[in-house]
């Protein structure tokens, strides 16, 4: 029996997880480098074959931590791996079909609003001049699932956008990240002078944050309705109001855990994979 870590070797999240001593020393956990499939890692209808000569039958896979963030639809083996994680393997964090909402930020916003979250004023433009809203208090970001830099409209030197872009009312710089893992929630506050704190070299360290109980319940409900065992939910806090931004079905939790002494997230992921708790 074995649990799989699925992704690429350069993924900082998988690197962080594997650096945990209890993970590294557990021989039941195997890493599937998706860049090596059909090279020195073979995937067949019956199972896996590894460079060392070892084999693993699909029926012996007990759990999967899926960090396969992108794939090419013309790669049949990767498509087959997606099917295995969607339909065959038990206990997958998270199933590929349940991560597809990351491709529709507007759907996420509507879902959150329907559940009772407060969402910022939001508009979407493509091939559009933004001269009319320059000087207004709006930020903009890509609508796609690809990582992009969030900026203020005044930072757009071309005064226009081409691809579909989300424009939202700027709600300040007090950012809240909530990781939902099973039924547990872990909230942290990140205060930055930049619109996008991920690219702020002088960002203050993330600190533990006590989220109101009603919001914790909403986060748990949203993750449950989206079939996400593990997710990262982003808010901005302004004048006592929590504005929902998005839910990430493949959260880069390592950035936050490194700043939270005693964080249980990696250990809880490990227990889920190995069914120790």
N, C-alpha and C positions, 0 to 999 in steps of 0.2 A: 504494500500500500504506500502511496506517495501523494504529496501535495505539490502543485506546480506554481512557479512564479513565471508569468508570461510577459515578455517585453523585450527591451534591448539593453545591452550592457551599459550604455551611456546614460540611462535614466537615473537621475539623482535620487528619486524616490525608492527605486529598487535597490540602489547602492546603499542608501541609508538603512532600509529594512534589513538587508543582508548583513550589514555591519553589526547588528545586534548579536551578541554572543550566543544566545539561545537559538537563534535562527541559523547562524553559521555552523553550529555544532550538530544540528539535527539532520541526520542523513535521510530523513523522510522528505525533505524539501529539495526539489530539483528545479533548476533554472532552465527555462526554454528561451533561448535567444532567438527571436523570430527572424533576425537577419541571417541566421545559420541554418534555417530550415531548408531542406533539399541540398545542403552542402555537407556538413559533418553531422547534422541532426536530421534524422529521417522520420517523416510522419507517414503512417500507412493506415489502412482501414482498421487494422487490429491494434495498433499502438505506436510507441516511440522506440527508436533505436538511437543510441548515443555513441559518441566517438570512442569511448572506452570499451565498447562492445556490449554494454548493458542494454536491456530492453525493459519496457514498461507497457503493459496492456492498458487499454483505455478503461477497462472495467476495474482496474486497480487504482485509478485516480480518485482520491476522496475529496479534494478541494482544489480551487484555483484562485490565485490573486492575479487578476487580469489587468495588466498595464499596457496593453496593446492599443496605443492611442490613435494609430492610423494604419491603414493597409491599402494595398492595391487590389481592386476587385478582379483584375485579370490573373491574380496569383491564386490558383485553384487550391493549393495546400493551405494558404492563409484563410481562404473562404471556408475550407473544411474545418480548420481550427476554430473559427468563429462559430460554426454550427455545433461543434463539440461543446463549446462553452455555453452556447445558448440552450441546447436541447439534451445533451447527454451527460456531461460532467455534473455531479452534485456540488452544492456549496461553492458558488462562484461569486467572487467580489470583483466587479459587478458583471452581470451578463451583458455581452455586447449590445443586444437589442434594447436593453434598458438604459444604455448610455447615449442613445441617439438623440435625446432631447438637447444634448449639447450643441446640436446643429440648428436649433431653433430657440434662440434667446427670447423671442417674442412669445412663443408658446409657454416657456417657463414663467415669464412675467404674468401672463394671463392666468395660468394655473395657480401661481402664488396669490394673485389678487382674489381669485375665486375662493381660496381657502381662508382668506382674511388677512393676508399680509398687506402692508402699505407699500406701494411701488411708486417710483418717481414719475413725473411727467415724461412721457416717452414718445418720440417720433422717429420715423425711418425715412431716409432719403437715399437716392442713387442718381448719379449723373445730375447733380444739383448744385447750384451756387448757394453758398452759405453766407453771402454778404449781408443778407437781411437779419441774420441772428448774431453776427459778430458784435461784440460788445455786450451781448446778453450772457446770462449766467448759465451756460450749457457746457456739458462735456460730450465727447463723442468717442465711439469705439466700433470696431468691426462687428458685424452681425454673425460672422462665421465662427466655427469652433476653433480656428487656429489662434494661437496666442498672439495678441497684438497689444500695442501701447495705448492706454487710455489718455486722452489729452483734452485740454480746454479748447473750445472753438477758436479762441484768439490765437492759439498756436498753429492754426492751419494757414500756412503762408500762401497756398494756392487759392484760398477762398472758395473751394469747391470740393466735392467728393464724387467719386466715380462708382466704386462698388457699393452695395447696400451698407449703410452705416446707421447705427443707433445713436440718436441724440437724446440726452436726458438732462433734466434740471440738475445743476450742480448742488449737491447736498453736503458739501464740506469734506473734511479730511480725517474724520474719526471713523476708521474702518473696523468692522467687526467680522471675524471669520469664525464660523461655527462648524466643527466637524461632528457629523452624526455617524455613529458606529453602532450598529444594532439599535438598541433603544437608548444608548447613552449619548449625551451631547457635551462637547468641550468647546468653550468659547474663549476667544482671545481678542484683545483690542490692539490695533496698530494705528498710531497717529503719525502722520507724515505731512510735510509742507508741500509735497508734490501731489498732483492729481493721481498718479499711479505709483503707489508706494513700492511696488516690486522693482522699480527702476530708480529708486531714491537711495543714493549711497549714504545719506545721512539719516535714514529712517530710524526712528526710535525702536528699541526692541519690543516685540510683542509681549503683552502681559495678560495674565488670566483675567477673565471678565465674567461678572455675574449677570447672566441674561435673565430678564423677567420670565417668570414661570409660564405665562401664557405664550410667550414667543418660543420657549423650549418645546412646548406641546405642539405648536404649529410646525416647527422644524422637524420633529419626529413624524408628524402626520404627512408632511410633504415627502420626506424620504420614503416613508412606507408606501404611499400611493404611487410613487415612481419606481417601486421595487428596487431601491438602492440600499444595500446593506451598509455601504460606506459612501459618504458624500461630504462636500464642503460647501457651505452656504455663506454667501457674502452679503453684508449689510453696510450701510453708512448710517451713523447716528447724528442727528442734528436737531437741536432744541427739544430733546426728549422723544423724538420720533425715530423709529427704526425703519429705514427704507430698504426693502429687498432689492438686490441687484441681480443675482443669479445663483443657480445651484450647479456645482461642478460634480459630475458623476465619476471622475477620475482625479480626486484631489491630490495636489502636490503637498501632502501633509508634512513632509520632512522639514521644510522651511520653518514651519510653526513649532513642530515638536522639539527642534534643536533649541528653541527659546523658552520651552516650558519644562522646567525642572520637575522630574517625576511624572512626565507624561505617560499615560498607559496605552496610547494608541498602538504603537508597534506590538506591544505585548498582547493586546486584545486581537489584533490581526493574526498574530501567531497562534493564539489559542483557537481562533475560528478555523484556521487552516488545519491545525492538528487535532481539533476537537478535544482540547484539554479542558475546556470550560464551557 
